[in-house]
Structure formats: C-alpha cells, structure tokens
Amino acid sequence: MTSPSRKTWALAALLALCGATAAFAHNIGGTDAAFVAAARGPDPIPFMYLGAKHMVTGYDHLAFLVGVIFFLFRLRQIALYVSLFSLGHSITLLAGVYFQWNVDPHLVDAVIGLSVAYKAIENLGGFRTLFGGQIDPRLAVFGFGLVHGLGLATKLQALKLNPDGLLANLVSFNVGVEIGQLLALSLILVIMTLWRRTRAFEPTAQAANVLLLLAGFVLAGHQVAGYVFGGAVS
C-alpha cells in the first residue's frame, strides 16, 4: 500500500477538523433535554427515540465503529466486535446513571476521542511496527465500549433525571442507542461495501485511517482544553 501524498494528508487534516467540530454537537439539548428533565415515571417510547437520536448524531461513537469494522469483511466478525462494544457501553451507561458514578465528562470524552485514534493506529499497523504486537482487538473494543458508555451516562446525568421510573427509562434509552447504532452501522456497511469494491479502496484506505487518527486527536484535545480551562461540556 502506497504512502499518502502531502495533499492527501492536508485534506485529511482539514476533514478531521470539520468532522470533529460536528462531533461536538451531539449533546442532549433543547426540547429533548427539557422533556427528559421533566419526565415522571416510565416513558419508554420517547426515551428509546432519544437514545436512537443520540447515537445517530454521536459522531465520536460512529467514528470509533468505523475504525472497528474498517478491515472486517465477514458479517460474523462484525457482529462479534459490535456486540462487544454494545455490551461494554450498555454496562456503564446503565450502571453509571443508576448508581450515580461521578466522572468528569471532559476526561471521559477525551478518552473517547483517543479511542478513535487508537483504532486508526491499530488499522495502520502502528502498534505492531512500534512494539511488535498489540492488545487483543476484542478486548480493546470491549474496554473502549465501557468508556463510551460512561460518555453516554454523563450526558444523561447532566439532565438530573427523576428517580421515578428511572430504571425503565434508562433501559429504554439504551435500547434506543442500540437501534440507532444498528441503523447507522447498516448505512456505514453499505457505503464501505461499495467502496471496497472499487479500485480506490486500497490506495485511499490508509488516508482514511489517517483522517480517523487526526479526528480522534482533535476530539481529545478539545476535551482536554475544556477540562483545563473550564469550558462547557460539548
């Protein structure tokens, strides 16, 4: 596989900045936030919708999934890795909110950004080149799934959910997250399958992972800056 040209690197950097800027906008806000804060008792359908909407607009989560499935060509492999990710983020989403775990959202989102960069480095063969090996990808995906779930939990914790019907609403939100993930992943797989069938896939695959790498670092840097300088959670 040939190395990307300078123009490719420059384009990747520009797209990464644009993509990362968009990723800062997937908080639960506006009328959705008002609804969640005012909810009393179980209300599964709206919470499922909010969960699906949050995942579909959660560019950091989707960018990580793109990195995970980038070089997976069998549906069985894809199902395994996505299931591990789902299991991880379901555990910490539910436990984080229900048991009121206090974690700094900036730091959690910074690690989420680094998870995107991690998968890109792994896809580029960086760990094998530098260290002669790497962590089992399945374990890494599950571990980062736990972190992504904490990120989802911090978004809900910021809304001060009412304890009445909390567990049912959390489960409904999580089901919605899985539905949104399935819908987004289906679209991603269609696009990637079409891309893989073209001659452009091999020469552009490396540049695409460079894009993911840069986007992950930009996301992480934004959150670290927010933590250090006290910026609003995005």
C-alpha positions as CSV (number, residue, x, y, z in Angstrom):
1,M,0.0,0.0,0.0
2,T,1.5,3.4,-1.0
3,S,2.0,6.2,1.4
4,P,-0.4,9.1,1.2
5,S,0.8,12.2,-0.5
6,R,1.2,15.6,1.2
7,K,-2.0,16.8,-0.4
8,T,-3.8,13.7,1.0
9,W,-2.5,14.4,4.5
10,A,-3.6,18.1,4.2
11,L,-7.0,17.1,3.0
12,A,-7.3,14.5,5.8
13,A,-6.4,17.1,8.4
14,L,-9.0,19.6,7.1
15,L,-11.7,16.9,7.0
16,A,-10.7,15.8,10.5
17,L,-11.2,19.3,11.9
18,C,-14.5,19.7,10.2
19,G,-15.7,16.3,11.4
20,A,-14.5,16.9,15.0
21,T,-16.3,20.2,15.0
22,A,-19.5,18.5,14.1
23,A,-19.0,15.9,16.7
24,F,-19.1,18.5,19.5
25,A,-22.8,19.0,18.7
26,H,-24.4,15.7,19.8
27,N,-25.3,16.6,23.4
28,I,-28.9,16.1,24.5
29,G,-30.2,19.7,24.5
30,G,-33.2,21.9,23.7
31,T,-36.6,20.4,23.8
32,D,-35.1,16.9,24.3
33,A,-33.3,18.0,27.4
34,A,-36.5,19.7,28.7
35,F,-38.5,16.6,28.1
36,V,-36.0,14.3,29.9
37,A,-35.7,16.6,32.9
38,A,-39.5,16.8,33.2
39,A,-40.2,13.1,32.8
40,R,-42.1,11.5,35.6
41,G,-42.5,7.7,35.7
42,P,-41.7,5.2,32.9
43,D,-42.0,6.6,29.4
44,P,-40.2,4.1,27.2
45,I,-41.0,5.2,23.6
46,P,-39.7,8.8,23.9
47,F,-36.6,7.6,25.7
48,M,-36.0,5.0,23.0
49,Y,-36.3,7.7,20.4
50,L,-33.8,9.9,22.3
51,G,-31.4,7.1,22.6
52,A,-31.5,6.3,18.9
53,K,-31.2,10.0,18.0
54,H,-28.2,10.5,20.3
55,M,-26.3,7.5,18.8
56,V,-27.1,8.5,15.2
57,T,-25.8,12.0,15.9
58,G,-22.9,10.8,18.0
59,Y,-20.1,11.2,15.5
60,D,-17.4,10.2,18.0
61,H,-19.1,6.8,18.7
62,L,-19.7,6.3,15.0
63,A,-16.1,7.2,14.1
64,F,-14.9,4.6,16.5
65,L,-17.2,2.0,14.9
66,V,-15.9,2.8,11.5
67,G,-12.4,2.2,12.8
68,V,-13.5,-1.1,14.4
69,I,-15.1,-2.5,11.2
70,F,-12.8,-1.0,8.7
71,F,-10.9,-4.2,7.9
72,L,-13.6,-6.6,9.0
73,F,-15.0,-8.3,5.9
74,R,-17.1,-11.1,7.4
75,L,-20.5,-10.4,9.0
76,R,-19.7,-12.8,11.8
77,Q,-16.6,-10.8,12.7
78,I,-18.5,-7.5,12.5
79,A,-21.3,-8.9,14.7
80,L,-18.8,-10.1,17.3
81,Y,-17.0,-6.8,17.6
82,V,-20.1,-4.7,17.6
83,S,-21.7,-6.9,20.2
84,L,-18.6,-6.5,22.4
85,F,-18.8,-2.7,22.0
86,S,-22.5,-2.7,22.8
87,L,-22.1,-4.9,25.8
88,G,-19.4,-2.5,27.2
89,H,-21.3,0.7,26.7
90,S,-24.6,-0.8,27.9
91,I,-22.9,-1.8,31.2
92,T,-21.5,1.6,32.0
93,L,-24.5,3.6,30.7
94,L,-26.9,1.8,32.9
95,A,-24.6,1.5,36.0
96,G,-23.2,5.0,35.6
97,V,-26.5,6.7,35.8
98,Y,-28.4,4.4,38.1
99,F,-25.6,4.2,40.7
100,Q,-24.6,7.9,40.2
101,W,-21.0,7.4,39.3
102,N,-19.3,10.8,39.3
103,V,-16.9,11.1,36.4
104,D,-15.7,14.2,34.7
105,P,-17.4,14.4,31.2
106,H,-14.4,16.2,29.7
107,L,-12.0,13.5,30.6
108,V,-14.3,10.7,29.5
109,D,-14.9,12.4,26.2
110,A,-11.2,12.9,25.8
111,V,-10.6,9.1,26.2
112,I,-13.4,8.5,23.6
113,G,-11.5,10.7,21.2
114,L,-8.4,8.7,21.9
115,S,-10.3,5.5,21.3
116,V,-10.9,6.7,17.7
117,A,-7.2,7.5,17.3
118,Y,-6.3,4.1,18.9
119,K,-8.3,2.2,16.3
120,A,-6.8,4.2,13.5
121,I,-3.3,3.5,14.7
122,E,-4.2,-0.2,15.0
123,N,-5.6,-0.2,11.5
124,L,-2.4,1.4,10.2
125,G,-0.3,-1.3,11.9
126,G,1.3,1.3,14.2
127,F,1.4,-0.9,17.3
128,R,3.0,-3.9,15.6
129,T,5.6,-1.6,14.0
130,L,6.5,0.2,17.2
131,F,6.0,-2.6,19.8
132,G,6.0,-5.8,17.8
133,G,2.4,-6.6,19.0
134,Q,-0.8,-5.2,20.2
135,I,-3.6,-5.7,22.7
136,D,-6.2,-8.3,21.6
137,P,-8.6,-6.1,19.4
138,R,-11.6,-7.8,21.0
139,L,-10.5,-6.8,24.5
140,A,-9.7,-3.2,23.3
141,V,-13.1,-2.8,21.7
142,F,-14.9,-4.0,24.9
143,G,-12.8,-1.8,27.1
144,F,-13.4,1.3,25.0
145,G,-17.1,0.3,24.9
146,L,-17.1,0.8,28.7
147,V,-15.7,4.3,28.2
148,H,-18.2,5.2,25.5
149,G,-21.0,4.1,27.9
150,L,-19.7,6.4,30.6
151,G,-19.8,9.2,28.0
152,L,-23.4,8.4,27.3
153,A,-24.0,8.3,31.1
154,T,-22.5,11.8,31.7
155,K,-24.9,13.2,29.1
156,L,-27.9,11.8,31.0
157,Q,-26.6,12.7,34.4
158,A,-26.3,16.3,33.4
159,L,-30.1,16.4,33.0
160,K,-30.9,15.4,36.6
161,L,-33.2,12.6,35.8
162,N,-36.2,12.0,38.0
163,P,-35.8,8.7,40.1
164,D,-39.4,7.8,39.4
165,G,-39.3,5.3,36.6
166,L,-35.5,5.8,36.2
167,L,-34.5,2.2,35.5
168,A,-37.2,1.6,32.9
169,N,-36.3,4.9,31.2
170,L,-32.6,4.1,31.2
171,V,-33.2,0.6,29.7
172,S,-35.4,2.2,27.1
173,F,-32.8,4.8,26.3
174,N,-30.2,2.1,26.0
175,V,-32.4,0.1,23.6
176,G,-32.8,3.2,21.5
177,V,-29.0,3.6,21.5
178,E,-28.7,0.0,20.1
179,I,-31.4,0.7,17.5
180,G,-29.6,3.9,16.4
181,Q,-26.3,2.1,16.3
182,L,-27.8,-0.7,14.1
183,L,-29.3,1.9,11.7
184,A,-26.1,3.9,11.4
185,L,-24.0,0.8,11.1
186,S,-26.2,-0.6,8.4
187,L,-25.7,2.6,6.3
188,I,-21.9,2.6,7.1
189,L,-21.6,-1.0,5.9
190,V,-23.4,-0.3,2.7
191,I,-21.1,2.6,1.9
192,M,-18.0,0.7,2.9
193,T,-19.0,-2.4,0.9
194,L,-19.5,-0.3,-2.2
195,W,-16.2,1.5,-1.5
196,R,-14.3,-1.8,-1.1
197,R,-15.5,-3.0,-4.5
198,T,-13.8,0.0,-6.2
199,R,-10.1,0.3,-7.2
200,A,-9.9,3.3,-5.0
201,F,-10.2,1.4,-1.7
202,E,-6.6,0.2,-1.4
203,P,-4.9,3.5,-2.2
204,T,-7.3,5.5,0.0
205,A,-7.7,3.2,3.0
206,Q,-4.6,4.4,4.6
207,A,-5.6,8.1,4.1
208,A,-9.0,7.3,5.6
209,N,-7.4,6.0,8.8
210,V,-5.1,9.0,8.9
211,L,-8.3,11.0,8.9
212,L,-9.7,9.0,11.8
213,L,-6.4,9.4,13.7
214,L,-6.4,13.2,13.3
215,A,-10.1,13.4,14.2
216,G,-9.5,11.4,17.3
217,F,-6.7,13.6,18.5
218,V,-8.6,16.8,17.7
219,L,-11.6,15.5,19.7
220,A,-9.4,14.5,22.6
221,G,-7.5,17.9,22.5
222,H,-10.8,19.8,22.6
223,Q,-12.0,18.0,25.7
224,V,-8.6,18.3,27.5
225,A,-8.7,22.0,26.8
226,G,-12.2,22.2,28.2
227,Y,-11.1,20.4,31.3
228,V,-8.1,22.6,31.8
229,F,-9.7,25.9,31.0
230,G,-13.2,25.1,32.3
231,G,-15.1,25.1,29.0
232,A,-18.7,23.9,28.6
233,V,-19.2,20.2,28.1
234,S,-19.9,19.6,24.4
